[in-house]
Amino acid sequence: MKILYDEPMAGHTTMRVGGPADRLITVSAEEELLEILKQAEAEGVPHVVIGNGSNLLVSDEGYRGWIITTAGGLTDIRTEGEHDGEVLIRAESGATLAAVAKFARDCALTGLEFAAGIPGTVGGGVVMNAGAYGGECKDVIQSVRVIRATGERGTLTNEELHFGYRTSALKRSGEIVSAAVFSLRRGDQEVIEARMEELAVRRREKQPLSYPSAGSTWKRPEGLFAARLIEEAGCKGLAVRDAQISEKHAGFLINKGKATAADICALMCEVERRVFENSGIRLEREVLLLGF
Ligand SMILES: Cc1cc2nc3c(=O)[nH]c(=O)nc-3n(C[C@H](O)[C@H](O)[C@H](O)COP(=O)(O)OP(=O)(O)OC[C@H]3O[C@@H](n4cnc5c(N)ncnc54)[C@H](O)[C@@H]3O)c2cc1C
């Protein structure tokens, strides 16, 4: 277990903003995760488990408590057998979705191509039901191993996770993911590789990947596109100091260098106000706020 004190979260989020966490704790075994959660509960210390910080905006003041991360620590990925034509892969929660997708490709298993370009971990992916290009975690997760607030360990099936658009039962229950089992099918390795490459090209063409961001800042309102509503409200390129609505993709709020969380919040509020004024639609945030 690695513990950093007063650690600036800007270095641990893809938005590259965020003040210090009292402690940033990286766990590298399920036992460590369990132990640190028990300790935080027993001492009454506020705590949160994160992955790659790719869907997070941490406040400039940081977080008074312990941020526990599985990224870079709990990263084991292995096959778990086969039945009824389904091949199971078990990945620990801190493994990146990209690493699991590549592992699947190397085993000639299809189903995870959509996830190769999502910069989150298995834990964050399951909690958020991350998805892209017609696929989402819901389609490939067989079960998830969790740790409850009581310190008990358990397993939740796909049905018990009640996946929805960018949400799951875990977002509400606060249970912690220690590992997930993916159910995939045998496929043609070249076809899998080609699909992954095709999606990577689409991302590079459409998304402002050279700037820090948290991906899509807002959820897609039913039957609509957030980016289009933002463009129609005249917000493409709109900026608050170094926080800007990307000129390339209006659904992305980017950090052009020295943006603060306050700049980003001010810009999000202004975009939401203008979109509502223009279309009557209230944008719902996909990005999650921590330490506000
Ligand atoms: C360039 C870019 C592109 C993106 N593209 C997509 C995309 O195509 N599709 C998509 O869905 N998302 C996309 N995202 C957003 C993001 O990558 C996903 O939401 C991802 O699933 C978040 O994973 P994470 O590990 O970074 O989670 P974090 O941001 O670290 O955390 C997200 C939430 O999950 C919780 N959490 C994390 N790990 C655990 C755990 N082990 N147990 C319990 N709770 C946990 C956290 O507390 C938090 O509430 C993109 C982001 C960027 C920067």
The ligand as an SDF file (V2000), in Angstrom:
LIG
                    3D

 53 58  0  0  0  0  0  0  0  0999 V2000
  -10.7030   11.5520  -23.2830 C   0  0  0  0  0  0  0  0  0  0  0  0
  -11.8150   10.8420  -22.5450 C   0  0  0  0  0  0  0  0  0  0  0  0
  -12.7000   10.0390  -23.2420 C   0  0  0  0  0  0  0  0  0  0  0  0
  -13.7400    9.3870  -22.5840 C   0  0  0  0  0  0  0  0  0  0  0  0
  -14.5810    8.5890  -23.3020 N   0  0  0  0  0  0  0  0  0  0  0  0
  -15.5890    7.9480  -22.6740 C   0  0  0  0  0  0  0  0  0  0  0  0
  -16.4720    7.0970  -23.4070 C   0  0  0  0  0  0  0  0  0  0  0  0
  -16.3510    6.9210  -24.6050 O   0  0  0  0  0  0  0  0  0  0  0  0
  -17.4720    6.4920  -22.7130 N   0  0  0  0  0  0  0  0  0  0  0  0
  -17.6400    6.6440  -21.3790 C   0  0  0  0  0  0  0  0  0  0  0  0
  -18.5690    6.0540  -20.8140 O   0  0  0  0  0  0  0  0  0  0  0  0
  -16.8120    7.4270  -20.6530 N   0  0  0  0  0  0  0  0  0  0  0  0
  -15.7930    8.0750  -21.2760 C   0  0  0  0  0  0  0  0  0  0  0  0
  -14.9520    8.8720  -20.5480 N   0  0  0  0  0  0  0  0  0  0  0  0
  -15.1970    9.0690  -19.0990 C   0  0  0  0  0  0  0  0  0  0  0  0
  -14.4970    8.0600  -18.1690 C   0  0  0  0  0  0  0  0  0  0  0  0
  -13.3390    7.5140  -18.7800 O   0  0  0  0  0  0  0  0  0  0  0  0
  -15.4480    6.9370  -17.7410 C   0  0  0  0  0  0  0  0  0  0  0  0
  -16.5570    7.4300  -17.0260 O   0  0  0  0  0  0  0  0  0  0  0  0
  -14.7290    5.8750  -16.8810 C   0  0  0  0  0  0  0  0  0  0  0  0
  -15.5890    4.7880  -16.6850 O   0  0  0  0  0  0  0  0  0  0  0  0
  -14.3000    6.4070  -15.5180 C   0  0  0  0  0  0  0  0  0  0  0  0
  -13.4100    5.4740  -14.9480 O   0  0  0  0  0  0  0  0  0  0  0  0
  -12.3110    5.9020  -13.8800 P   0  0  0  0  0  0  0  0  0  0  0  0
  -11.5840    4.6990  -13.4500 O   0  0  0  0  0  0  0  0  0  0  0  0
  -11.5020    7.0130  -14.4040 O   0  0  0  0  0  0  0  0  0  0  0  0
  -13.2560    6.4080  -12.7040 O   0  0  0  0  0  0  0  0  0  0  0  0
  -13.0820    7.6960  -11.7890 P   0  0  0  0  0  0  0  0  0  0  0  0
  -13.2490    8.9160  -12.6140 O   0  0  0  0  0  0  0  0  0  0  0  0
  -11.8510    7.5710  -10.9820 O   0  0  0  0  0  0  0  0  0  0  0  0
  -14.3600    7.5290  -10.8440 O   0  0  0  0  0  0  0  0  0  0  0  0
  -15.6510    7.5990  -11.3980 C   0  0  0  0  0  0  0  0  0  0  0  0
  -16.6710    7.1610  -10.3220 C   0  0  0  0  0  0  0  0  0  0  0  0
  -16.4930    5.7770  -10.0790 O   0  0  0  0  0  0  0  0  0  0  0  0
  -16.2200    5.5520   -8.6920 C   0  0  0  0  0  0  0  0  0  0  0  0
  -15.2610    4.4370   -8.6200 N   0  0  0  0  0  0  0  0  0  0  0  0
  -14.0860    4.3050   -9.2850 C   0  0  0  0  0  0  0  0  0  0  0  0
  -13.5140    3.1320   -8.9650 N   0  0  0  0  0  0  0  0  0  0  0  0
  -14.3370    2.5130   -8.0840 C   0  0  0  0  0  0  0  0  0  0  0  0
  -14.2950    1.2610   -7.3960 C   0  0  0  0  0  0  0  0  0  0  0  0
  -13.2780    0.3950   -7.5310 N   0  0  0  0  0  0  0  0  0  0  0  0
  -15.3310    0.9490   -6.5980 N   0  0  0  0  0  0  0  0  0  0  0  0
  -16.3770    1.7930   -6.4290 C   0  0  0  0  0  0  0  0  0  0  0  0
  -16.4650    2.9950   -7.0380 N   0  0  0  0  0  0  0  0  0  0  0  0
  -15.4600    3.3430   -7.8560 C   0  0  0  0  0  0  0  0  0  0  0  0
  -15.6450    6.8620   -8.1730 C   0  0  0  0  0  0  0  0  0  0  0  0
  -15.8460    7.0240   -6.7820 O   0  0  0  0  0  0  0  0  0  0  0  0
  -16.4780    7.8590   -8.9710 C   0  0  0  0  0  0  0  0  0  0  0  0
  -17.7470    8.0040   -8.3900 O   0  0  0  0  0  0  0  0  0  0  0  0
  -13.9000    9.5370  -21.1810 C   0  0  0  0  0  0  0  0  0  0  0  0
  -12.9850   10.3360  -20.4740 C   0  0  0  0  0  0  0  0  0  0  0  0
  -11.9560   10.9840  -21.1400 C   0  0  0  0  0  0  0  0  0  0  0  0
  -10.9820   11.8160  -20.3590 C   0  0  0  0  0  0  0  0  0  0  0  0
  1  2  1  0
  2  3  1  0
  2 52  2  0
  3  4  2  0
  4  5  1  0
  4 50  1  0
  5  6  2  0
  6  7  1  0
  6 13  1  0
  7  8  2  0
  7  9  1  0
  9 10  1  0
 10 11  2  0
 10 12  1  0
 12 13  2  0
 13 14  1  0
 14 15  1  0
 14 50  1  0
 15 16  1  0
 16 17  1  0
 16 18  1  0
 18 19  1  0
 18 20  1  0
 20 21  1  0
 20 22  1  0
 22 23  1  0
 23 24  1  0
 24 25  2  0
 24 26  1  0
 24 27  1  0
 27 28  1  0
 28 29  2  0
 28 30  1  0
 28 31  1  0
 31 32  1  0
 32 33  1  0
 33 34  1  0
 33 48  1  0
 34 35  1  0
 35 36  1  0
 35 46  1  0
 36 37  1  0
 36 45  1  0
 37 38  2  0
 38 39  1  0
 39 40  1  0
 39 45  2  0
 40 41  1  0
 40 42  2  0
 42 43  1  0
 43 44  2  0
 44 45  1  0
 46 47  1  0
 46 48  1  0
 48 49  1  0
 50 51  2  0
 51 52  1  0
 52 53  1  0
M  END
$$$$
